[in-house]
Amino acid sequence: MPWLLLGLGSFSHLVQGKSDSPWLAGLLLLAFNSLYISVVFRAFDERKRRSPTTLALIGALALVTGIVSIGFGESWLAFIPLLSLAAGSVLRGRRLVVALVSFSGAGAAIGVFEGDAGTGASIGYSTFISGLVTAMILSLAENINELRSTRQELARSAVEQERLRFSRDLHDLLGHTLSVIVVKSEAARRIAPRDFDLALAQVADIEAVGRQALTEIREAVTGYREGSLTAELDGARDVLTAAGVEPLVRQSGPPLPPHAEALLGWVVREAATNVVRHAGATRCEIDIRVTPDRARMDIADNGGGAQDGPPGSGLKGLAERLAAAGGSLEAGPEPRKGFRVRAELPIDGAEGPGDEREQREPRGDEVPVVGQGAGR
């Protein structure tokens, strides 16, 4: 807006009565100022800046500028750079280039016509520079604002991702841990009248599970927890056996990289927890097959209950984890009886064949003992 002070020369020319048509000159001066203000205020509204009305206002401003520059002499030539400045505030890209070249060329021609070659060169140069510098400054300001908004959006996204990670970790950790504690507490209560020492062993297991849960929750809070498939399989065998479910585990193929182990460990933990809590099964099979480029895990039970809780937790969280790593998770009832969870995950860098291992656990109130055999 302060650049309108460049028009004081024409205003002085009008006040001093040097204009042949003062009323017409005054109306044109008012029209120019009004159009100029209308255009530059649109520079700060993206929708208005790109609207056809803005182009119409610039066209009207160019017409008024041409009339006053040609009709009232050299003191009115300062309006040509102001026209370019207004155009630079709202135009970008090809439209800006066309406007600057057109206004600069026309301004130089009018300057030569009203004065001499020096005047024409001065008007043409100032017209081009005023529009170009204005556009560059405002474009820089727009980019800074956009970067600031992007940074804020990234910060919000990071907070949401961390909140989602923590909620999934907490759900999986506490759901499994509480299920283990409940199952072992029930086992201790049943065993206590017959074998007090064995019941005390179950209570010791409950204490160990609680301490491990505290450690895992601390690691989940700090974001440093990485699960182990072997540890989760051991935990699943333990909790399934304590709940009266016979576990059968088969593994074949090369060893898994740590990240794939962690993801499949989450699947084992959640699926085993759901079998204990919802399935009402007597048998649960965990089949893990690994190839050099892909791993597949199937967890099936012979129960009759649904395995997942409300939508938005449990298996849905696992599906999100696997999808982020390029994998997939499918879960649903078997055709005849039971429920199956299938997880597939791409892996890189796995080498060497592995053996299929089958592990069975005793049922009932016996102390968990792992028996292993090898075969294909």
C-alpha positions as a Markdown table, in Angstrom:
| # | Residue | x | y | z |
|---|---|---|---|---|
| 1 | Met | 0.0 | 0.0 | 0.0 |
| 2 | Pro | 2.7 | 2.6 | 0.7 |
| 3 | Trp | 3.8 | 2.4 | -2.9 |
| 4 | Leu | 0.7 | 4.4 | -3.8 |
| 5 | Leu | 2.7 | 7.4 | -2.6 |
| 6 | Leu | 4.3 | 7.2 | -6.0 |
| 7 | Gly | 1.1 | 8.7 | -7.3 |
| 8 | Leu | 1.5 | 11.9 | -5.3 |
| 9 | Gly | 3.1 | 13.6 | -8.4 |
| 10 | Ser | 0.0 | 13.1 | -10.4 |
| 11 | Phe | -2.1 | 14.2 | -7.4 |
| 12 | Ser | 0.0 | 17.4 | -7.2 |
| 13 | His | -0.4 | 17.9 | -10.9 |
| 14 | Leu | -4.1 | 17.7 | -10.5 |
| 15 | Val | -4.3 | 20.0 | -7.5 |
| 16 | Gln | -2.2 | 22.6 | -9.1 |
| 17 | Gly | -4.7 | 22.7 | -12.0 |
| 18 | Lys | -2.1 | 21.6 | -14.6 |
| 19 | Ser | -4.5 | 19.0 | -16.0 |
| 20 | Asp | -6.7 | 20.0 | -19.0 |
| 21 | Ser | -9.6 | 17.8 | -17.6 |
| 22 | Pro | -9.4 | 17.9 | -13.8 |
| 23 | Trp | -12.7 | 16.1 | -13.2 |
| 24 | Leu | -11.8 | 13.3 | -15.6 |
| 25 | Ala | -8.3 | 13.1 | -14.1 |
| 26 | Gly | -9.7 | 13.0 | -10.6 |
| 27 | Leu | -12.2 | 10.2 | -11.5 |
| 28 | Leu | -9.4 | 8.2 | -13.2 |
| 29 | Leu | -7.1 | 8.7 | -10.2 |
| 30 | Leu | -9.9 | 7.4 | -7.9 |
| 31 | Ala | -10.6 | 4.5 | -10.2 |
| 32 | Phe | -6.9 | 3.6 | -10.3 |
| 33 | Asn | -6.5 | 3.7 | -6.5 |
| 34 | Ser | -9.7 | 1.7 | -6.0 |
| 35 | Leu | -8.7 | -1.0 | -8.5 |
| 36 | Tyr | -5.2 | -1.2 | -7.1 |
| 37 | Ile | -6.4 | -1.7 | -3.5 |
| 38 | Ser | -8.9 | -4.3 | -4.7 |
| 39 | Val | -6.1 | -6.3 | -6.5 |
| 40 | Val | -3.4 | -6.2 | -3.8 |
| 41 | Phe | -5.8 | -7.2 | -1.0 |
| 42 | Arg | -6.6 | -10.4 | -3.0 |
| 43 | Ala | -2.9 | -11.4 | -2.8 |
| 44 | Phe | -3.5 | -12.8 | 0.7 |
| 45 | Asp | -6.5 | -15.0 | -0.1 |
| 46 | Glu | -5.6 | -18.0 | -2.3 |
| 47 | Arg | -9.1 | -18.6 | -3.5 |
| 48 | Lys | -9.6 | -14.9 | -4.5 |
| 49 | Arg | -6.1 | -14.6 | -6.0 |
| 50 | Arg | -6.8 | -17.4 | -8.5 |
| 51 | Ser | -10.3 | -16.3 | -9.4 |
| 52 | Pro | -11.3 | -14.9 | -12.8 |
| 53 | Thr | -12.4 | -11.7 | -11.0 |
| 54 | Thr | -8.8 | -10.9 | -10.2 |
| 55 | Leu | -7.8 | -11.1 | -13.8 |
| 56 | Ala | -10.7 | -8.8 | -14.7 |
| 57 | Leu | -9.6 | -6.3 | -12.1 |
| 58 | Ile | -6.0 | -6.4 | -13.5 |
| 59 | Gly | -7.3 | -5.8 | -17.0 |
| 60 | Ala | -9.4 | -2.9 | -15.8 |
| 61 | Leu | -6.4 | -1.5 | -13.9 |
| 62 | Ala | -4.2 | -1.8 | -17.0 |
| 63 | Leu | -6.8 | 0.1 | -19.1 |
| 64 | Val | -7.0 | 2.9 | -16.6 |
| 65 | Thr | -3.2 | 3.0 | -16.4 |
| 66 | Gly | -2.9 | 3.3 | -20.1 |
| 67 | Ile | -5.4 | 6.1 | -20.3 |
| 68 | Val | -3.9 | 8.3 | -17.6 |
| 69 | Ser | -0.3 | 7.6 | -18.8 |
| 70 | Ile | -1.0 | 8.6 | -22.4 |
| 71 | Gly | -3.6 | 11.2 | -21.7 |
| 72 | Phe | -2.0 | 13.3 | -18.9 |
| 73 | Gly | 1.7 | 13.2 | -19.5 |
| 74 | Glu | 5.0 | 12.3 | -17.8 |
| 75 | Ser | 4.0 | 12.9 | -14.2 |
| 76 | Trp | 1.4 | 10.1 | -14.5 |
| 77 | Leu | 3.9 | 7.5 | -15.8 |
| 78 | Ala | 4.6 | 6.3 | -12.2 |
| 79 | Phe | 1.3 | 4.4 | -12.4 |
| 80 | Ile | 2.8 | 1.9 | -14.8 |
| 81 | Pro | 5.3 | 0.4 | -12.3 |
| 82 | Leu | 2.4 | 0.4 | -9.8 |
| 83 | Leu | 0.3 | -1.6 | -12.3 |
| 84 | Ser | 3.2 | -4.2 | -12.5 |
| 85 | Leu | 3.5 | -4.3 | -8.7 |
| 86 | Ala | -0.2 | -5.1 | -8.4 |
| 87 | Ala | 0.1 | -7.8 | -11.0 |
| 88 | Gly | 3.1 | -9.3 | -9.3 |
| 89 | Ser | 1.2 | -9.5 | -6.0 |
| 90 | Val | -1.5 | -11.9 | -7.5 |
| 91 | Leu | -0.1 | -13.5 | -10.6 |
| 92 | Arg | 2.3 | -16.5 | -10.7 |
| 93 | Gly | 4.0 | -18.6 | -13.3 |
| 94 | Arg | 3.2 | -18.1 | -17.0 |
| 95 | Arg | 0.6 | -15.4 | -16.3 |
| 96 | Leu | 3.1 | -13.4 | -14.4 |
| 97 | Val | 5.7 | -13.6 | -17.2 |
| 98 | Val | 3.2 | -12.5 | -19.8 |
| 99 | Ala | 2.0 | -9.6 | -17.6 |
| 100 | Leu | 5.6 | -8.4 | -16.9 |
| 101 | Val | 6.7 | -8.5 | -20.5 |
| 102 | Ser | 3.6 | -6.8 | -21.7 |
| 103 | Phe | 3.5 | -4.1 | -19.1 |
| 104 | Ser | 7.2 | -3.4 | -19.4 |
| 105 | Gly | 7.1 | -3.2 | -23.1 |
| 106 | Ala | 4.1 | -1.0 | -23.1 |
| 107 | Gly | 5.6 | 1.2 | -20.3 |
| 108 | Ala | 8.8 | 1.6 | -22.3 |
| 109 | Ala | 6.9 | 2.6 | -25.4 |
| 110 | Ile | 4.7 | 5.1 | -23.5 |
| 111 | Gly | 7.8 | 6.5 | -21.9 |
| 112 | Val | 9.5 | 7.1 | -25.2 |
| 113 | Phe | 6.3 | 8.6 | -26.6 |
| 114 | Glu | 5.9 | 11.0 | -23.6 |
| 115 | Gly | 9.5 | 11.8 | -23.1 |
| 116 | Asp | 12.6 | 10.3 | -24.6 |
| 117 | Ala | 14.5 | 7.0 | -24.9 |
| 118 | Gly | 16.0 | 7.4 | -21.4 |
| 119 | Thr | 12.5 | 7.8 | -19.9 |
| 120 | Gly | 11.3 | 4.8 | -21.8 |
| 121 | Ala | 14.1 | 2.7 | -20.6 |
| 122 | Ser | 13.6 | 3.8 | -17.0 |
| 123 | Ile | 9.9 | 3.1 | -17.0 |
| 124 | Gly | 10.3 | -0.2 | -18.7 |
| 125 | Tyr | 13.0 | -1.4 | -16.2 |
| 126 | Ser | 11.2 | -0.2 | -13.1 |
| 127 | Thr | 8.0 | -1.8 | -14.3 |
| 128 | Phe | 9.6 | -5.2 | -14.8 |
| 129 | Ile | 11.6 | -5.1 | -11.6 |
| 130 | Ser | 8.7 | -3.9 | -9.4 |
| 131 | Gly | 6.4 | -6.8 | -10.5 |
| 132 | Leu | 9.2 | -9.4 | -10.4 |
| 133 | Val | 10.5 | -8.5 | -6.9 |
| 134 | Thr | 6.9 | -8.3 | -5.5 |
| 135 | Ala | 6.1 | -11.7 | -6.9 |
| 136 | Met | 9.4 | -13.2 | -5.5 |
| 137 | Ile | 8.9 | -11.8 | -2.0 |
| 138 | Leu | 5.3 | -12.9 | -1.8 |
| 139 | Ser | 6.1 | -16.4 | -3.2 |
| 140 | Leu | 8.8 | -16.7 | -0.6 |
| 141 | Ala | 6.4 | -15.8 | 2.1 |
| 142 | Glu | 3.9 | -18.3 | 0.8 |
| 143 | Asn | 6.5 | -21.0 | 0.8 |
| 144 | Ile | 7.5 | -20.2 | 4.3 |
| 145 | Asn | 3.9 | -20.4 | 5.5 |
| 146 | Glu | 3.4 | -23.7 | 3.7 |
| 147 | Leu | 6.6 | -25.1 | 5.2 |
| 148 | Arg | 5.4 | -24.0 | 8.6 |
| 149 | Ser | 2.1 | -25.7 | 8.1 |
| 150 | Thr | 3.7 | -28.8 | 6.8 |
| 151 | Arg | 6.0 | -28.9 | 9.8 |
| 152 | Gln | 3.1 | -28.6 | 12.2 |
| 153 | Glu | 1.2 | -31.3 | 10.3 |
| 154 | Leu | 4.2 | -33.6 | 10.5 |
| 155 | Ala | 4.4 | -33.0 | 14.2 |
| 156 | Arg | 0.8 | -33.8 | 14.7 |
| 157 | Ser | 1.2 | -36.9 | 12.6 |
| 158 | Ala | 4.2 | -38.0 | 14.6 |
| 159 | Val | 2.2 | -37.6 | 17.8 |
| 160 | Glu | -0.7 | -39.6 | 16.4 |
| 161 | Gln | 1.6 | -42.4 | 15.2 |
| 162 | Glu | 3.3 | -42.6 | 18.6 |
| 163 | Arg | -0.1 | -42.7 | 20.3 |
| 164 | Leu | -1.3 | -45.4 | 18.0 |
| 165 | Arg | 2.0 | -47.4 | 18.5 |
| 166 | Phe | 1.7 | -47.1 | 22.3 |
| 167 | Ser | -2.0 | -48.1 | 22.3 |
| 168 | Arg | -1.4 | -51.2 | 20.2 |
| 169 | Asp | 1.6 | -52.2 | 22.3 |
| 170 | Leu | -0.3 | -51.6 | 25.5 |
| 171 | His | -3.3 | -53.6 | 24.3 |
| 172 | Asp | -1.2 | -56.6 | 23.2 |
| 173 | Leu | 1.0 | -56.5 | 26.3 |
| 174 | Leu | -1.7 | -56.2 | 28.9 |
| 175 | Gly | -4.2 | -58.5 | 27.1 |
| 176 | His | -1.7 | -61.3 | 27.0 |
| 177 | Thr | -0.3 | -60.7 | 30.5 |
| 178 | Leu | -3.6 | -60.5 | 32.2 |
| 179 | Ser | -4.8 | -63.7 | 30.4 |
| 180 | Val | -1.7 | -65.5 | 31.6 |
| 181 | Ile | -2.2 | -64.3 | 35.2 |
| 182 | Val | -5.9 | -65.3 | 35.1 |
| 183 | Val | -5.2 | -68.8 | 33.7 |
| 184 | Lys | -2.3 | -69.5 | 36.1 |
| 185 | Ser | -4.4 | -68.2 | 39.1 |
| 186 | Glu | -7.2 | -70.6 | 38.2 |
| 187 | Ala | -4.6 | -73.4 | 37.8 |
| 188 | Ala | -3.1 | -72.6 | 41.2 |
| 189 | Arg | -6.6 | -72.6 | 42.8 |
| 190 | Arg | -7.4 | -76.0 | 41.3 |
| 191 | Ile | -4.1 | -77.5 | 42.2 |
| 192 | Ala | -3.7 | -76.1 | 45.8 |
| 193 | Pro | -5.9 | -78.7 | 47.5 |
| 194 | Arg | -4.0 | -81.6 | 46.0 |
| 195 | Asp | -0.4 | -80.3 | 45.5 |
| 196 | Phe | 0.5 | -77.2 | 47.5 |
| 197 | Asp | 4.1 | -77.1 | 46.1 |
| 198 | Leu | 2.9 | -77.2 | 42.5 |
| 199 | Ala | 0.4 | -74.4 | 43.3 |
| 200 | Leu | 3.2 | -72.4 | 44.8 |
| 201 | Ala | 5.1 | -72.9 | 41.5 |
| 202 | Gln | 2.2 | -71.5 | 39.6 |
| 203 | Val | 2.1 | -68.5 | 41.9 |
| 204 | Ala | 5.8 | -68.0 | 41.3 |
| 205 | Asp | 5.1 | -68.0 | 37.6 |
| 206 | Ile | 2.5 | -65.3 | 38.1 |
| 207 | Glu | 5.0 | -63.2 | 39.9 |
| 208 | Ala | 7.5 | -63.7 | 37.1 |
| 209 | Val | 4.9 | -62.8 | 34.5 |
| 210 | Gly | 4.0 | -59.7 | 36.4 |
| 211 | Arg | 7.7 | -58.6 | 36.6 |
| 212 | Gln | 8.2 | -59.3 | 32.9 |
| 213 | Ala | 5.1 | -57.3 | 32.1 |
| 214 | Leu | 6.4 | -54.3 | 34.0 |
| 215 | Thr | 9.7 | -54.5 | 32.0 |
| 216 | Glu | 7.8 | -54.8 | 28.7 |
| 217 | Ile | 5.6 | -51.8 | 29.5 |
| 218 | Arg | 8.6 | -49.7 | 30.3 |
| 219 | Glu | 10.1 | -50.7 | 27.0 |
| 220 | Ala | 6.9 | -50.0 | 25.2 |
| 221 | Val | 6.7 | -46.5 | 26.7 |
| 222 | Thr | 10.2 | -45.7 | 25.5 |
| 223 | Gly | 9.6 | -47.3 | 22.1 |
| 224 | Tyr | 12.5 | -49.7 | 22.4 |
| 225 | Arg | 10.7 | -53.0 | 22.8 |
| 226 | Glu | 11.5 | -55.7 | 20.1 |
| 227 | Gly | 9.8 | -59.0 | 20.5 |
| 228 | Ser | 11.4 | -62.4 | 20.1 |
| 229 | Leu | 9.5 | -65.1 | 18.2 |
| 230 | Thr | 11.2 | -67.8 | 20.3 |
| 231 | Ala | 10.2 | -66.1 | 23.5 |
| 232 | Glu | 6.6 | -65.6 | 22.4 |
| 233 | Leu | 6.3 | -69.2 | 21.3 |
| 234 | Asp | 7.5 | -70.3 | 24.7 |
| 235 | Gly | 5.0 | -68.0 | 26.3 |
| 236 | Ala | 2.2 | -69.2 | 24.1 |
| 237 | Arg | 3.0 | -72.9 | 24.9 |
| 238 | Asp | 3.0 | -72.0 | 28.6 |
| 239 | Val | -0.3 | -70.1 | 28.6 |
| 240 | Leu | -2.1 | -72.6 | 26.3 |
| 241 | Thr | -1.0 | -75.6 | 28.4 |
| 242 | Ala | -2.1 | -73.9 | 31.6 |
| 243 | Ala | -5.5 | -73.2 | 30.0 |
| 244 | Gly | -5.9 | -76.8 | 29.1 |
| 245 | Val | -5.2 | -76.3 | 25.4 |
| 246 | Glu | -2.8 | -78.7 | 23.6 |
| 247 | Pro | -0.2 | -76.6 | 21.6 |
| 248 | Leu | 1.4 | -78.0 | 18.5 |
| 249 | Val | 4.2 | -75.9 | 17.0 |
| 250 | Arg | 5.9 | -76.5 | 13.7 |
| 251 | Gln | 8.7 | -74.4 | 12.2 |
| 252 | Ser | 10.5 | -74.9 | 8.9 |
| 253 | Gly | 12.9 | -72.8 | 6.9 |
| 254 | Pro | 15.8 | -70.4 | 7.4 |
| 255 | Pro | 16.1 | -68.1 | 10.5 |
| 256 | Leu | 14.2 | -64.9 | 10.4 |
| 257 | Pro | 15.6 | -61.4 | 10.7 |
| 258 | Pro | 15.0 | -59.6 | 14.0 |
| 259 | His | 12.3 | -57.3 | 12.6 |
| 260 | Ala | 10.3 | -60.2 | 11.1 |
| 261 | Glu | 10.7 | -62.1 | 14.3 |
| 262 | Ala | 9.3 | -59.2 | 16.3 |
| 263 | Leu | 6.2 | -58.9 | 14.0 |
| 264 | Leu | 5.4 | -62.6 | 14.0 |
| 265 | Gly | 6.0 | -62.6 | 17.8 |
| 266 | Trp | 3.2 | -60.1 | 18.2 |
| 267 | Val | 0.9 | -62.4 | 16.1 |
| 268 | Val | 1.7 | -65.4 | 18.2 |
| 269 | Arg | 1.0 | -63.4 | 21.4 |
| 270 | Glu | -2.3 | -62.0 | 20.3 |
| 271 | Ala | -3.6 | -65.2 | 18.7 |
| 272 | Ala | -2.7 | -67.3 | 21.7 |
| 273 | Thr | -4.3 | -64.8 | 24.0 |
| 274 | Asn | -7.5 | -64.9 | 21.9 |
| 275 | Val | -7.5 | -68.7 | 22.0 |
| 276 | Val | -7.4 | -68.7 | 25.7 |
| 277 | Arg | -10.0 | -66.0 | 26.2 |
| 278 | His | -12.5 | -66.6 | 23.5 |
| 279 | Ala | -12.1 | -69.9 | 21.5 |
| 280 | Gly | -13.0 | -72.6 | 24.1 |
| 281 | Ala | -10.6 | -74.9 | 22.2 |
| 282 | Thr | -8.7 | -78.0 | 23.3 |
| 283 | Arg | -6.0 | -77.8 | 20.6 |
| 284 | Cys | -4.1 | -75.0 | 18.9 |
| 285 | Glu | -1.7 | -75.5 | 16.0 |
| 286 | Ile | 1.0 | -73.0 | 15.1 |
| 287 | Asp | 2.7 | -73.6 | 11.7 |
| 288 | Ile | 5.6 | -71.3 | 10.7 |
| 289 | Arg | 7.0 | -71.7 | 7.2 |
| 290 | Val | 9.9 | -69.6 | 6.0 |
| 291 | Thr | 11.4 | -69.3 | 2.5 |
| 292 | Pro | 14.3 | -67.0 | 1.5 |
| 293 | Asp | 11.9 | -64.2 | 0.6 |
| 294 | Arg | 8.7 | -64.8 | 2.6 |
| 295 | Ala | 7.4 | -66.1 | 5.9 |
| 296 | Arg | 3.9 | -67.5 | 6.6 |
| 297 | Met | 2.4 | -68.3 | 9.9 |
| 298 | Asp | -0.9 | -70.2 | 10.5 |
| 299 | Ile | -2.5 | -70.4 | 13.9 |
| 300 | Ala | -5.6 | -72.5 | 14.0 |
| 301 | Asp | -7.7 | -73.9 | 16.9 |
| 302 | Asn | -10.6 | -76.3 | 17.1 |
| 303 | Gly | -12.7 | -74.1 | 19.3 |
| 304 | Gly | -16.2 | -72.7 | 18.6 |
| 305 | Gly | -15.8 | -69.1 | 19.8 |
| 306 | Ala | -14.9 | -65.9 | 17.9 |
| 307 | Gln | -11.3 | -64.9 | 18.5 |
| 308 | Asp | -11.2 | -61.2 | 18.4 |
| 309 | Gly | -12.6 | -58.4 | 20.5 |
| 310 | Pro | -14.3 | -55.2 | 19.3 |
| 311 | Pro | -13.3 | -53.7 | 16.0 |
| 312 | Gly | -10.3 | -51.4 | 16.2 |
| 313 | Ser | -8.2 | -53.5 | 18.5 |
| 314 | Gly | -6.4 | -56.9 | 18.6 |
| 315 | Leu | -6.2 | -58.4 | 15.2 |
| 316 | Lys | -6.9 | -55.1 | 13.5 |
| 317 | Gly | -3.8 | -53.6 | 15.2 |
| 318 | Leu | -1.8 | -56.6 | 14.0 |
| 319 | Ala | -3.0 | -56.1 | 10.5 |
| 320 | Glu | -1.8 | -52.5 | 10.6 |
| 321 | Arg | 1.6 | -53.6 | 11.9 |
| 322 | Leu | 2.1 | -56.2 | 9.1 |
| 323 | Ala | 0.7 | -53.9 | 6.4 |
| 324 | Ala | 3.3 | -51.2 | 7.4 |
| 325 | Ala | 6.0 | -53.9 | 6.7 |
| 326 | Gly | 4.5 | -55.0 | 3.4 |
| 327 | Gly | 2.8 | -58.1 | 4.9 |
| 328 | Ser | -0.8 | -59.1 | 5.4 |
| 329 | Leu | -3.1 | -60.7 | 8.1 |
| 330 | Glu | -6.2 | -62.8 | 7.5 |
| 331 | Ala | -8.4 | -64.1 | 10.3 |
| 332 | Gly | -11.7 | -65.9 | 10.2 |
| 333 | Pro | -13.6 | -69.1 | 11.2 |
| 334 | Glu | -12.7 | -72.4 | 9.7 |
| 335 | Pro | -15.3 | -74.1 | 7.4 |
| 336 | Arg | -16.1 | -76.8 | 9.9 |
| 337 | Lys | -14.9 | -75.7 | 13.3 |
| 338 | Gly | -12.4 | -73.4 | 14.8 |
| 339 | Phe | -10.7 | -70.2 | 13.9 |
| 340 | Arg | -7.6 | -69.5 | 11.8 |
| 341 | Val | -5.2 | -66.6 | 11.8 |
| 342 | Arg | -2.8 | -66.4 | 8.8 |
| 343 | Ala | 0.1 | -63.9 | 8.7 |
| 344 | Glu | 2.4 | -63.4 | 5.7 |
| 345 | Leu | 5.5 | -61.2 | 5.7 |
| 346 | Pro | 8.2 | -60.5 | 3.1 |
| 347 | Ile | 11.7 | -61.0 | 4.4 |
| 348 | Asp | 15.2 | -60.1 | 3.1 |
| 349 | Gly | 18.6 | -61.7 | 3.7 |
| 350 | Ala | 17.4 | -65.1 | 5.1 |
| 351 | Glu | 19.9 | -67.8 | 4.2 |
| 352 | Gly | 20.2 | -71.5 | 4.8 |
| 353 | Pro | 17.5 | -74.2 | 5.2 |
| 354 | Gly | 15.9 | -75.0 | 8.5 |
| 355 | Asp | 14.3 | -78.0 | 10.1 |
| 356 | Glu | 10.7 | -78.4 | 11.0 |
| 357 | Arg | 10.2 | -78.7 | 14.7 |
| 358 | Glu | 7.1 | -80.1 | 16.4 |
| 359 | Gln | 6.5 | -79.4 | 20.1 |
| 360 | Arg | 3.7 | -80.7 | 22.1 |
| 361 | Glu | 2.8 | -79.7 | 25.7 |
| 362 | Pro | 1.1 | -81.8 | 28.4 |
| 363 | Arg | -2.4 | -80.9 | 29.3 |
| 364 | Gly | -4.3 | -80.5 | 32.5 |
| 365 | Asp | -2.6 | -79.5 | 35.7 |
| 366 | Glu | 0.9 | -80.8 | 35.0 |
| 367 | Val | 4.0 | -78.7 | 35.1 |
| 368 | Pro | 4.8 | -77.5 | 31.5 |
| 369 | Val | 7.4 | -79.7 | 29.9 |
| 370 | Val | 8.5 | -79.2 | 26.3 |
| 371 | Gly | 9.2 | -82.2 | 24.1 |
| 372 | Gln | 10.8 | -81.7 | 20.7 |
| 373 | Gly | 11.2 | -83.8 | 17.6 |
| 374 | Ala | 12.5 | -83.1 | 14.1 |
| 375 | Gly | 11.1 | -84.0 | 10.8 |
| 376 | Arg | 9.8 | -82.8 | 7.4 |
